[in-house]
Amino acid sequence: MDSCGASKPFLVRGVYLVVLFTFRDDIDGIDFRRAFMKPFITLIVCMAFLLPVRGGAEEIIQKGEVLNIQRCIEIALMKNPTIMAAKGTMNVNESLVGQAKSNYYPQINWTGGYSRISPVSGRSFAGSQGSTTISTGSLVTSTSGAFDQWTSGFTLSQNIYDFGRTSTQVQIQKLNYDSSKSSLENIEEQVILNVKQTYYAVVQAKYNKLVVEDTVKQTQQHLEQAKGFYEVGTKPKFDVIKAEVDVSTAKLNLIKAENDYQIAVVNLNNAMGTPGAPEYTLQENPSFGKYEITFEEAMSRAYENRPDLKSAVAQRQAAEVGIDSAKTGYYPFLTGNASYSWSGGTVSELDHGWNVGAVISFPLFSGFLTKYQVQQAKANLDVLKANEESTRLQVFLDVQQAYLNLRAAEEAIPTAKLGVDQAQENLDIANGRYAAGVGNPIEVTDAEVSLANARLAYIQALYVDRVAQANLEKAMGMR
């Protein structure tokens, strides 16, 4: 929820009270204006300047702004909710590290109490109040009078030595924190990949729309040419009707292309976490550039950088330490303690006492609990070792597939570009033949369709290449 929006009701009530105190000098005999006017005005002015403001998508992205791919990624890393959830999980694990460390420090507690005691007739308790005589732990003279009992005191305990219980727990929680940190990085890389894919999809959809718009123009020009030939009697009515059908088909394709473009923009906004973003323009660079890297280099980077692999390694290491932690159940632990207390029938007359000591506790038999805890820890380690190996295999598969897809995409681009050049030449020949009166409209239509398809195939090849690069970078764990 927007923190600024959440505070609006409080601000409204504050303004209402200021107005009330301004116009009413006295309420129920109290001069509220004099007593509260200045504090309330000061409070509201401070809140107006100090309340945090969380901007929406319209403040992060300005209308008409030109966004490059890095800017889109920055926005996604700030706004994507899955990243926020992963950061929360990481913060939870960081808190668990602090909780585990708390056993290194002394534990201090204070207690205090008050009791009003009315003894059973013929019996009394420690202390004295009026005619009542009380001896600690003794049964003495009878009384029917009630008396007060005040107690208070401090206790201190300190873990002296626990054979590694605390240190192993701290180490386990640190490794769990490292694992959650790597999980966050993995989610961020997935978000980055989604942004790249949707970004390139918007660029592809825009260029597809431009191709279809050019096709509409070409068919309209052909229609005008056919009408001109028909009017002078050099071409039949068939040519005009055929050209009109081609224009209608091209316009239908344009409607679909425009819808595809809008959907691509929606998907990009969703990937960035800004569904209500205003209109903006993307910085486009559809040119082709080969990605220079060998398969061996890609694998080396992947094993070094992949966050999911780092997370699996950290979990396996935590499981190894967990075995040592479970074994500490066999060992004793030594604790020091001290206390200071006072009690009595009145606050002004309290008896004081203190004690200092140490306790050693040795688990002689726990119903084989520690044995099975160690057994569980070892089995958990076997599971996590297998998961780590599975992750390594997945890393190898991801890199191999992404590398092969990238090389195939790079090889397809020159062929697709050649197809565009050949289709354009074919259309020029068809238009020339039709203008000279030796061609027919079907040749022109076929050539126009071939050119449009070739241009769309070239744009698709560029898009596939960019996405293949993004997938390889994700497989290598590169941001």
Beta strands, then each sheet from edge to edge (+ up, - down):
strand 1: 66-67
strand 2: 107-117
strand 3: 127-129
strand 4: 132-134
strand 5: 147-161
strand 6: 281-282
strand 7: 333-344
strand 8: 351-361
sheet 1: 1+ 6+
sheet 2: 2+ 5- 7+ 8-
sheet 3: 3+ 4-
end
